[in-house]
Amino acid sequence: MEWKVLAETVPGNLQALALAASGADGLFASVDSAHRALGVAVRTLRTIPPGPADGELGGAFASACTALEGAHRELARLDAVRFGAAWAFDLYAQLAGSYDALPCRTWRGHSHDAGAAASDAAGRLLDAASEARAAESLLRASRSFPDGSLRWWSWRKAARRLTIDAADNAKLALDAVRRTRDALVLESFDTGMMLNG
């Protein structure tokens, strides 16, 4: 009986996780902020003339990296809670004898989808943060060459390419966070149906 009491907490916890992933102050907002900052950096790298205008970029890279790394930590926290809820509900389904029923199989599929999407988002977040930090380092290194020289342009071009890659990975992380949120909502619905149905 205590397993049913524990299992009854799962739908609400999954809904809370979905809200945390998509809320105004949540994971989605952090990744979106980083994506926007990287977009600014890409546009700035395309347009700034040779000279000391790189100071603007340092802030864009710093805010993007801070947001991406914070989002990764928050995603890891949310996924750990999701995993614990899934483990508890899985055990409940086995004890209740409904493990092989269609609703439970559907729930397991959505649980797997949430975990896979969260894993994809985590990898994309780390990739984007690494690429942004590397681009910032390349940009700093370009300052050791005379403005407008071939080497200066080569290093800046490489920095721009890495910044574009970071922005692309941040965008893909946004998509993966959306998929995670959607799978969490479906998981919550499935668990509620199994408990009440």
Secondary structure as a PSIPRED ss2 file (coil, helix, strand):
# PSIPRED VFORMAT (PSIPRED V4.0)

   1 M C   1.000  0.000  0.000
   2 E H   0.000  1.000  0.000
   3 W H   0.000  1.000  0.000
   4 K H   0.000  1.000  0.000
   5 V H   0.000  1.000  0.000
   6 L H   0.000  1.000  0.000
   7 A H   0.000  1.000  0.000
   8 E C   1.000  0.000  0.000
   9 T C   1.000  0.000  0.000
  10 V H   0.000  1.000  0.000
  11 P H   0.000  1.000  0.000
  12 G H   0.000  1.000  0.000
  13 N H   0.000  1.000  0.000
  14 L H   0.000  1.000  0.000
  15 Q H   0.000  1.000  0.000
  16 A H   0.000  1.000  0.000
  17 L H   0.000  1.000  0.000
  18 A H   0.000  1.000  0.000
  19 L H   0.000  1.000  0.000
  20 A H   0.000  1.000  0.000
  21 A H   0.000  1.000  0.000
  22 S H   0.000  1.000  0.000
  23 G C   1.000  0.000  0.000
  24 A C   1.000  0.000  0.000
  25 D C   1.000  0.000  0.000
  26 G C   1.000  0.000  0.000
  27 L H   0.000  1.000  0.000
  28 F H   0.000  1.000  0.000
  29 A H   0.000  1.000  0.000
  30 S H   0.000  1.000  0.000
  31 V H   0.000  1.000  0.000
  32 D H   0.000  1.000  0.000
  33 S H   0.000  1.000  0.000
  34 A H   0.000  1.000  0.000
  35 H H   0.000  1.000  0.000
  36 R H   0.000  1.000  0.000
  37 A H   0.000  1.000  0.000
  38 L H   0.000  1.000  0.000
  39 G H   0.000  1.000  0.000
  40 V H   0.000  1.000  0.000
  41 A H   0.000  1.000  0.000
  42 V H   0.000  1.000  0.000
  43 R H   0.000  1.000  0.000
  44 T H   0.000  1.000  0.000
  45 L H   0.000  1.000  0.000
  46 R H   0.000  1.000  0.000
  47 T H   0.000  1.000  0.000
  48 I C   1.000  0.000  0.000
  49 P C   1.000  0.000  0.000
  50 P C   1.000  0.000  0.000
  51 G C   1.000  0.000  0.000
  52 P C   1.000  0.000  0.000
  53 A C   1.000  0.000  0.000
  54 D C   1.000  0.000  0.000
  55 G H   0.000  1.000  0.000
  56 E H   0.000  1.000  0.000
  57 L H   0.000  1.000  0.000
  58 G H   0.000  1.000  0.000
  59 G H   0.000  1.000  0.000
  60 A H   0.000  1.000  0.000
  61 F H   0.000  1.000  0.000
  62 A H   0.000  1.000  0.000
  63 S H   0.000  1.000  0.000
  64 A H   0.000  1.000  0.000
  65 C H   0.000  1.000  0.000
  66 T H   0.000  1.000  0.000
  67 A H   0.000  1.000  0.000
  68 L H   0.000  1.000  0.000
  69 E H   0.000  1.000  0.000
  70 G H   0.000  1.000  0.000
  71 A H   0.000  1.000  0.000
  72 H H   0.000  1.000  0.000
  73 R H   0.000  1.000  0.000
  74 E H   0.000  1.000  0.000
  75 L H   0.000  1.000  0.000
  76 A H   0.000  1.000  0.000
  77 R H   0.000  1.000  0.000
  78 L H   0.000  1.000  0.000
  79 D H   0.000  1.000  0.000
  80 A H   0.000  1.000  0.000
  81 V H   0.000  1.000  0.000
  82 R H   0.000  1.000  0.000
  83 F H   0.000  1.000  0.000
  84 G H   0.000  1.000  0.000
  85 A H   0.000  1.000  0.000
  86 A H   0.000  1.000  0.000
  87 W H   0.000  1.000  0.000
  88 A H   0.000  1.000  0.000
  89 F H   0.000  1.000  0.000
  90 D H   0.000  1.000  0.000
  91 L H   0.000  1.000  0.000
  92 Y H   0.000  1.000  0.000
  93 A H   0.000  1.000  0.000
  94 Q H   0.000  1.000  0.000
  95 L H   0.000  1.000  0.000
  96 A H   0.000  1.000  0.000
  97 G C   1.000  0.000  0.000
  98 S C   1.000  0.000  0.000
  99 Y C   1.000  0.000  0.000
 100 D C   1.000  0.000  0.000
 101 A C   1.000  0.000  0.000
 102 L H   0.000  1.000  0.000
 103 P H   0.000  1.000  0.000
 104 C H   0.000  1.000  0.000
 105 R H   0.000  1.000  0.000
 106 T H   0.000  1.000  0.000
 107 W H   0.000  1.000  0.000
 108 R H   0.000  1.000  0.000
 109 G H   0.000  1.000  0.000
 110 H H   0.000  1.000  0.000
 111 S H   0.000  1.000  0.000
 112 H H   0.000  1.000  0.000
 113 D H   0.000  1.000  0.000
 114 A H   0.000  1.000  0.000
 115 G H   0.000  1.000  0.000
 116 A H   0.000  1.000  0.000
 117 A H   0.000  1.000  0.000
 118 A H   0.000  1.000  0.000
 119 S H   0.000  1.000  0.000
 120 D H   0.000  1.000  0.000
 121 A H   0.000  1.000  0.000
 122 A H   0.000  1.000  0.000
 123 G H   0.000  1.000  0.000
 124 R H   0.000  1.000  0.000
 125 L H   0.000  1.000  0.000
 126 L H   0.000  1.000  0.000
 127 D H   0.000  1.000  0.000
 128 A H   0.000  1.000  0.000
 129 A H   0.000  1.000  0.000
 130 S H   0.000  1.000  0.000
 131 E H   0.000  1.000  0.000
 132 A H   0.000  1.000  0.000
 133 R H   0.000  1.000  0.000
 134 A H   0.000  1.000  0.000
 135 A H   0.000  1.000  0.000
 136 E H   0.000  1.000  0.000
 137 S H   0.000  1.000  0.000
 138 L H   0.000  1.000  0.000
 139 L H   0.000  1.000  0.000
 140 R H   0.000  1.000  0.000
 141 A H   0.000  1.000  0.000
 142 S H   0.000  1.000  0.000
 143 R C   1.000  0.000  0.000
 144 S C   1.000  0.000  0.000
 145 F C   1.000  0.000  0.000
 146 P C   1.000  0.000  0.000
 147 D C   1.000  0.000  0.000
 148 G C   1.000  0.000  0.000
 149 S C   1.000  0.000  0.000
 150 L H   0.000  1.000  0.000
 151 R H   0.000  1.000  0.000
 152 W H   0.000  1.000  0.000
 153 W H   0.000  1.000  0.000
 154 S H   0.000  1.000  0.000
 155 W H   0.000  1.000  0.000
 156 R H   0.000  1.000  0.000
 157 K H   0.000  1.000  0.000
 158 A H   0.000  1.000  0.000
 159 A H   0.000  1.000  0.000
 160 R H   0.000  1.000  0.000
 161 R H   0.000  1.000  0.000
 162 L H   0.000  1.000  0.000
 163 T H   0.000  1.000  0.000
 164 I H   0.000  1.000  0.000
 165 D H   0.000  1.000  0.000
 166 A H   0.000  1.000  0.000
 167 A H   0.000  1.000  0.000
 168 D H   0.000  1.000  0.000
 169 N H   0.000  1.000  0.000
 170 A H   0.000  1.000  0.000
 171 K H   0.000  1.000  0.000
 172 L H   0.000  1.000  0.000
 173 A H   0.000  1.000  0.000
 174 L H   0.000  1.000  0.000
 175 D H   0.000  1.000  0.000
 176 A H   0.000  1.000  0.000
 177 V H   0.000  1.000  0.000
 178 R H   0.000  1.000  0.000
 179 R H   0.000  1.000  0.000
 180 T H   0.000  1.000  0.000
 181 R H   0.000  1.000  0.000
 182 D H   0.000  1.000  0.000
 183 A H   0.000  1.000  0.000
 184 L H   0.000  1.000  0.000
 185 V H   0.000  1.000  0.000
 186 L H   0.000  1.000  0.000
 187 E H   0.000  1.000  0.000
 188 S H   0.000  1.000  0.000
 189 F H   0.000  1.000  0.000
 190 D H   0.000  1.000  0.000
 191 T H   0.000  1.000  0.000
 192 G H   0.000  1.000  0.000
 193 M H   0.000  1.000  0.000
 194 M H   0.000  1.000  0.000
 195 L H   0.000  1.000  0.000
 196 N H   0.000  1.000  0.000
 197 G C   1.000  0.000  0.000
